[in-house]
Amino acid sequence: MSGICWVHIGDLHLDEADDWQGLDRLKTIVAQVNRHMGDADFVFVPGDNANHGTPEQYARMMDALAPLSMPWRIIPGDHDFEPGDLSNYEAAIPKANRPETEVIARHRCLFLDMVSAGAGGPDFRLTMHHRNKLAEELARAKASDEVPLVFMHAYPGDLAADGESVARQFIDGEVAFVDTGHTHYNELLNDGRVLYGATRSTAQIEEDGGAPGFTIVCVEDRVVSWRFRRLDAPWPHVQIVSPGDVRLITRPTDPHQVPRPGAVDVVARLFGADTPPVARVGDSDTPMTRGRDGLWRATVTLAAGLTAIEVHCGKAYDRIDCLVREAHAIPKRRLPVAPGEDCHAIGAWPIAGIDGGRLGPNKNGCGW
């Protein structure tokens, strides 16, 4: 199975009312991505792009995105629908940047519009076209042995209708990850079958002192890795992409997510440096070697239980907590409950950039 990596730039909320705060930050993100993130597959922009959906706001967004050295994909949010339709959004953005479906690195990416069927604001809905398209594309992914990924503005639990049904479609279709915006804060959900991630907005930030940044999302052999980077964070960036962290287990029988005792391959991505990293388990360091695919690997020996794995490159490092079990020790599972709802938030996870406070206008934060 191949891997995929993308950069998530949180809701832009471009607006002249705040002196284009999001625009300046977007330009800084584009510069950092161009300089350090050349191995990523694409950039994703998750909706609420123009705070009031005006032509000028879109024009400035397009100018800021133009220097990007990699493809970018975009979906609409409720702020894009503020004029009452998406005509300004569609007039400004080429169709190539807003596909419904695209296969990237053997992953079938589904980009959903959950705003244009509603009445505006947070009246999120999916049309029957999108429901049918979703079922069709998930079936195609399974037939083609592709991993499905979904990109939508908010969680299924935020839909005004059919949220649980949509979330169960994701479960039945074996979706590995659903990438969202809307919250204004960083968050990961694990409903036991599907992982969901929301990235801090680019403007209108309350958490973490208002610090902007972007998220790097990787999927490797269905293992999801998610890390938020502040714009003021030093480079390089190290990210463990396999095995999986115990917080993100959705397939407990999969040895990529829950390895067996003995030799385990640790796989990492490194951005912004060529210095070989090292994998660390306890007091033991193992040098990593770079493969033809650009990923860094080392083989370590792990005993059954919960083990911390770190990868270091100079002062940069990443860490996961890896659950190791014998094949016969797979835990029992109950049926999914409240799939796609934010009650499944994993809570604070500092190394991933999640503080758990949910400081956003739709939850515990102030209004904008």
Secondary structure, DSSP 8 states (H G I E B T S, - for coil): --EEEEEE-----B-GGGTSHHHHHHHHHHHHHHHH-TT--EEEE-S--BTT--HHHHHHHHHHHTT-SS-EEE---TTTTTTSSSHHHHHHS-GGGS-SEEEETTEEEEE---STTSSSTT-B---HHHHHHHHHHHHHHHHTT-EEEEE-SS-GGGBSS-HHHHHHHHHHTT--EEEE-SSSS-EEEE-SS-EEEE---SSS--GGGG--EEEEEEEETTEEEEEEEETT--S-EEEEEES--GGG-S-TT-TTTS--SEEEEEEEEEES--S--EEEETTEEEE-EE-TTS-EEEEEEE-SEEEEEEEEETTEEEEEEEEE--GGG--------STT-GGGB---BGGGTB-S---STTTTS---
